[in-house]
């Protein structure tokens, strides 16, 4: 009986890994091409990162409904709906480029972002099927699916960019639709225990009481500020590289290593958190992102962009996986739906704002201004982690 349960757990985690790999392959493809594609149809250069901002805003808006829908349909049913939304958004984006309509392109971006509102629950699902002592390893292993995306997403963007010539980048979104179809196929085989009947909107403690806990506050700050800072720099990187005369192939190469940095540490992040403590790992994330800022300010060569974006990805991994793990310490099983939905809603509200501001900063003030803008967020996140370490020494070990 125990062997059957372990086998089912392993199968579920591996399928979630594959779902995450497909989702992140699509998102790294989008990161590589969205702003550059928008340049071909945007009415104003300051609006080229608006589609990316709308994607993150949609992720925020869909997070809570996605969580509630999964409580009714189950995780598998909810993930299937999300994949369908991705396919619709990708096809709409391709159509927008074909007819040169920026509003339709923005609508497609909203649907693509809506899919992310569902896909963000892959990591929480991993935590739900794992034993308490294995949560951080399960989360980090599923997030490690992004390593596949590191090599496949930007390369797929490069190969599909001219697929529907003479309309550049439309092929990227046709490829994205195929990734959505592949996700639907994998999701069919996913088996996740149903949400407990006791869990509901009013289950457990009030949300305000949960989120006032020091662990919840720091988890939220780490996730929102870390993700927001990463998005600010990442969104403008293709534009900055284009302005510096780097080729699309160079941009794909840099994004490839950035995504690798984001997800490769996930293979050992769970072990690292168990060995060093979640707060030390989060502190390392802040330090790595500060190093990224320094490298970006030091030069504009391909080597500078590559090293900085790799450091940015590694820092995000430490900070975001750490914050996700820390949040699981703050809620009880019956409270998970409302806490997860609130967490991801706030995270992507900040990320949407950061993405849009990134484009405006890049257009008006340049690449150095984009990088300096993330300094206050990183200092606040680092201070919050140190503060919690003083209040709760047990979390440092």
C-alpha positions in Angstrom: 0.0 0.0 0.0 2.8 2.4 0.9 4.6 1.5 -2.3 1.5 2.3 -4.3 1.2 5.7 -2.6 4.9 6.5 -3.2 4.6 5.4 -6.9 1.5 7.7 -7.3 3.3 10.6 -5.7 6.3 10.1 -7.9 4.2 9.9 -11.1 2.3 13.1 -10.1 5.4 15.0 -9.4 7.0 14.0 -12.7 3.8 15.0 -14.6 3.8 18.4 -12.8 7.5 18.7 -13.8 6.5 18.2 -17.4 3.6 20.6 -17.1 5.9 23.2 -15.7 8.5 22.6 -18.4 5.9 23.2 -21.2 4.5 26.3 -19.4 7.9 27.8 -18.9 9.0 27.0 -22.4 6.1 29.0 -23.6 6.8 31.9 -21.2 10.5 32.0 -22.1 9.5 32.1 -25.8 7.1 35.0 -25.0 9.8 36.8 -22.9 12.2 36.6 -25.8 9.8 37.8 -28.5 6.8 39.8 -27.1 8.4 43.2 -26.8 10.3 43.0 -30.0 7.1 41.8 -31.8 5.2 44.7 -30.3 7.7 47.1 -31.8 6.5 46.1 -35.2 2.9 47.2 -34.6 2.9 49.5 -31.5 1.6 53.1 -32.1 4.2 54.5 -29.6 7.6 53.1 -28.6 6.7 53.7 -24.9 3.9 51.0 -25.3 6.1 48.1 -26.4 6.2 46.5 -22.9 2.4 47.1 -22.4 1.6 43.6 -23.7 4.0 42.0 -21.1 2.5 44.2 -18.4 -1.0 43.1 -19.4 0.2 39.5 -19.3 1.3 39.9 -15.6 -1.9 41.9 -14.8 -4.0 39.1 -16.3 -2.0 36.5 -14.2 -3.0 38.6 -11.2 -6.6 38.9 -12.2 -7.0 35.1 -13.0 -5.2 33.8 -9.9 -8.1 34.0 -7.6 -10.8 32.7 -10.0 -8.4 29.9 -11.1 -8.0 28.8 -7.4 -11.8 28.9 -6.9 -12.4 27.0 -10.2 -9.9 24.3 -9.2 -11.8 23.9 -5.9 -14.9 23.1 -7.9 -13.3 21.2 -10.9 -10.2 19.8 -9.2 -6.6 20.6 -10.1 -6.7 18.6 -13.4 -9.9 20.3 -14.6 -8.6 23.8 -13.8 -5.2 23.2 -15.5 -7.1 22.0 -18.6 -9.1 25.2 -18.7 -5.8 27.2 -18.4 -4.2 25.3 -21.3 -7.3 26.1 -23.4 -6.9 29.8 -22.6 -3.3 29.7 -23.6 -4.1 28.2 -27.0 -6.7 30.9 -27.6 -4.3 33.7 -26.6 -1.5 32.4 -28.7 -3.6 32.2 -31.8 -5.1 35.6 -31.2 -1.6 37.1 -30.9 -0.5 35.5 -34.1 -3.6 36.9 -35.8 -2.9 40.4 -34.4 0.6 40.4 -36.0 -0.9 39.2 -39.3 -3.5 42.0 -39.4 -1.2 44.6 -37.6 -3.6 45.3 -34.8 -2.0 46.3 -31.5 -5.3 46.2 -29.5 -5.9 42.5 -30.6 -2.2 41.8 -29.7 -2.8 43.2 -26.2 -6.0 41.0 -25.9 -3.9 37.9 -26.8 -1.4 38.9 -24.2 -4.2 39.1 -21.6 -5.2 35.5 -22.4 -1.6 34.3 -22.3 -1.2 35.9 -18.9 -4.5 34.3 -17.8 -3.0 30.9 -18.5 -0.1 31.8 -16.1 -2.8 32.4 -13.4 -3.5 28.7 -13.6 0.0 27.4 -14.2 1.3 29.2 -11.1 -0.5 26.5 -9.1 1.7 23.7 -10.3 4.2 24.4 -7.5 1.4 24.6 -4.9 0.0 21.3 -6.1 3.4 19.7 -5.7 3.4 20.9 -2.0 0.0 19.4 -1.5 0.9 15.9 -2.6 4.2 15.9 -0.7 4.7 15.0 2.9 5.5 18.0 5.2 9.2 17.4 5.3 9.4 17.0 1.5 7.5 20.2 0.5 10.5 22.3 -0.4 12.0 19.5 -2.5 8.7 18.9 -4.3 8.2 22.6 -5.0 11.8 23.0 -6.2 11.7 19.8 -8.4 8.6 20.9 -10.2 10.0 24.4 -10.7 13.1 22.7 -12.2 10.9 22.0 -15.2 12.0 25.5 -16.2 15.5 24.1 -17.1 13.9 22.5 -20.2 12.4 26.0 -21.0 15.9 27.6 -20.7 17.1 25.8 -23.8 13.8 25.1 -25.6 12.0 28.4 -25.3 14.4 31.0 -26.7 15.6 28.4 -29.3 12.0 27.8 -30.3 11.5 31.6 -30.6 14.6 31.9 -32.8 13.5 29.0 -35.1 9.8 30.1 -35.4 10.4 33.9 -35.7 10.3 33.8 -39.5 8.0 30.8 -39.9 5.1 32.9 -41.2 7.1 35.3 -43.4 6.8 38.1 -44.2 5.2 38.6 -40.8 8.0 38.3 -38.3 7.3 36.8 -34.9 3.8 35.5 -35.8 5.3 32.0 -36.0 6.4 32.3 -32.4 2.8 32.4 -31.3 1.8 29.6 -33.6 4.5 27.5 -31.7 3.1 28.7 -28.4 -0.3 27.3 -29.4 1.3 23.9 -30.0 2.8 24.0 -26.6 -0.7 24.6 -25.2 -1.9 21.5 -27.0 0.9 19.5 -25.6 0.0 20.7 -22.1 -3.6 19.5 -22.6 -2.3 16.1 -23.4 -0.1 15.8 -20.3 -2.8 17.2 -18.0 -5.1 14.3 -19.0 -2.8 11.9 -17.1 -2.5 14.0 -14.0 -4.1 12.6 -10.8 -4.3 14.9 -7.8 -6.2 14.2 -4.6 -9.4 16.3 -4.4 -9.5 19.5 -2.4 -10.7 18.7 1.2 -14.5 19.4 1.6 -13.7 21.4 4.7 -11.7 23.9 2.6 -13.7 26.9 1.5 -13.7 30.7 1.4 -14.5 31.0 5.0 -12.3 28.1 6.2 -9.7 28.6 8.9 -8.6 31.9 10.3 -9.4 35.2 8.6 -7.0 36.1 5.8 -6.0 39.3 7.6 -4.9 37.3 10.6 -2.9 34.9 8.6 -1.1 37.5 6.5 -0.2 39.6 9.6 2.1 36.8 10.8 5.8 37.7 10.4 6.5 34.6 8.3 3.6 35.6 5.9 4.7 39.2 5.7 8.3 38.3 4.8 7.2 35.6 2.3 5.0 38.1 0.6 7.7 40.8 0.5 10.3 38.3 -0.8 8.0 37.0 -3.6 6.6 40.4 -4.7 9.7 42.5 -4.5 12.0 39.8 -5.9 9.7 38.9 -8.8 9.0 42.6 -9.5 12.7 43.4 -9.6 13.5 40.4 -11.8 10.7 41.4 -14.2 11.8 45.0 -14.4 15.2 44.0 -15.7 14.2 41.0 -17.7 11.4 42.8 -19.6 13.7 45.6 -20.9 16.7 43.3 -21.6 15.6 42.5 -25.2 15.0 46.2 -25.9 18.3 47.3 -24.3 20.2 44.7 -26.4 18.4 45.8 -29.6 19.4 49.4 -28.8 23.0 48.3 -28.3 23.1 46.6 -31.7 23.0 43.0 -30.5 21.2 40.5 -32.8 18.0 38.5 -32.0 20.2 35.4 -31.7 22.2 37.2 -29.0 19.1 38.1 -27.2 17.8 34.5 -27.3 21.2 33.3 -25.9 21.0 35.8 -23.0 17.4 34.9 -22.2 18.3 31.2 -22.4 20.9 31.5 -19.7 18.6 33.7 -17.6 15.9 31.1 -17.6 18.5 28.4 -16.9 19.6 30.5 -13.9 16.0 30.8 -12.7 15.3 27.1 -12.8 18.5 25.0 -12.7 19.0 25.6 -8.9 15.6 24.0 -8.3 17.2 20.6 -8.6 19.0 21.1 -5.3 17.1 24.1 -3.9 15.0 22.0 -1.6 18.0 20.3 -0.2 19.7 23.7 0.2 16.8 25.1 2.1 16.7 22.1 4.4 20.5 22.3 5.0 21.0 26.1 5.3 17.5 27.3 6.3 15.0 29.2 4.2 16.1 32.7 5.3 19.8 32.1 4.4 18.7 31.0 0.9 16.5 34.1 0.5 19.4 36.4 1.7 21.6 34.8 -1.0 18.9 35.6 -3.5 19.0 39.3 -2.6 22.8 39.4 -2.8 22.9 37.7 -6.3 20.3 40.2 -7.6 22.4 43.1 -6.3 25.4 41.6 -8.2 23.3 41.5 -11.3 22.6 45.2 -10.9 26.3 46.0 -10.6 27.2 44.0 -13.7 24.5 45.7 -15.8 25.8 49.1 -14.7 29.4 48.1 -15.6 29.0 47.6 -19.3 26.8 46.8 -22.4 28.7 44.0 -24.1 27.2 40.6 -24.7 29.2 39.2 -21.8 27.8 41.8 -19.4 24.2 41.1 -20.5 24.9 37.3 -20.2 26.5 37.4 -16.8 23.9 39.9 -15.3 20.9 37.9 -16.5 22.4 34.7 -15.3 22.9 36.3 -11.8 19.4 37.7 -12.0 17.9 34.2 -12.6 19.9 32.6 -9.8 18.9 35.3 -7.4 15.2 35.0 -8.4 15.4 31.3 -7.8 16.7 31.6 -4.3 14.3 34.4 -3.3 11.1 33.0 -5.0 11.5 29.3 -4.1 12.5 30.4 -0.5 9.4 32.8 -0.3 7.1 30.1 -1.6 8.4 27.6 1.0 8.2 30.2 3.8 4.6 30.9 2.9 3.6 27.3 3.4 4.7 27.7 7.1 2.1 30.4 7.6 -1.2 28.6 6.7 -3.1 25.5 7.6 -4.4 23.0 4.9 -7.9 24.4 5.1 -6.6 28.0 4.5 -4.4 27.3 1.5 -6.8 28.4 -1.3 -7.4 31.9 0.0 -3.7 32.4 1.0 -2.3 31.1 -2.3 -4.8 33.2 -4.3 -4.0 36.4 -2.3 -0.2 35.8 -2.6 -0.2 35.3 -6.3 -2.7 38.2 -6.9 -0.4 40.6 -5.1 2.8 39.2 -6.6 1.5 39.7 -10.2 0.0 43.1 -9.5 3.5 44.3 -8.6 5.0 42.4 -11.5 2.6 44.0 -14.0 3.4 47.4 -12.7 7.1 46.7 -12.8 6.9 45.4 -16.4 5.1 48.5 -17.7 7.3 50.9 -15.8 10.3 49.0 -17.2 9.4 49.9 -20.8 8.7 53.5 -19.9 12.0 53.8 -18.1 13.9 52.2 -20.9 12.4 54.4 -23.5 12.7 57.7 -21.5 15.8 57.3 -19.3 17.7 54.3 -20.6 19.1 51.0 -19.4 20.9 52.4 -16.3 17.7 53.9 -14.9 15.9 50.5 -15.3 18.6 48.8 -13.2 18.8 51.5 -10.5 15.0 51.3 -10.1 15.2 47.8 -8.6 17.7 48.8 -5.8 15.1 50.0 -3.3 13.0 46.9 -3.7 16.0 44.6 -3.1 17.1 46.6 0.0 13.6 46.3 1.5 13.4 42.5 0.8 16.8 42.0 2.3 16.0 44.0 5.4 12.7 42.1 5.9 14.5 38.7 5.7 17.1 39.9 8.3 14.3 41.2 10.5 12.5 37.8 10.5 15.8 36.0 11.3 16.1 38.1 14.4 12.5 37.4 15.4 12.5 33.7 14.6 16.0 32.2 14.9 14.7 28.7 14.2 14.1 29.7 10.6 17.8 30.4 10.1 18.7 26.7 10.5 
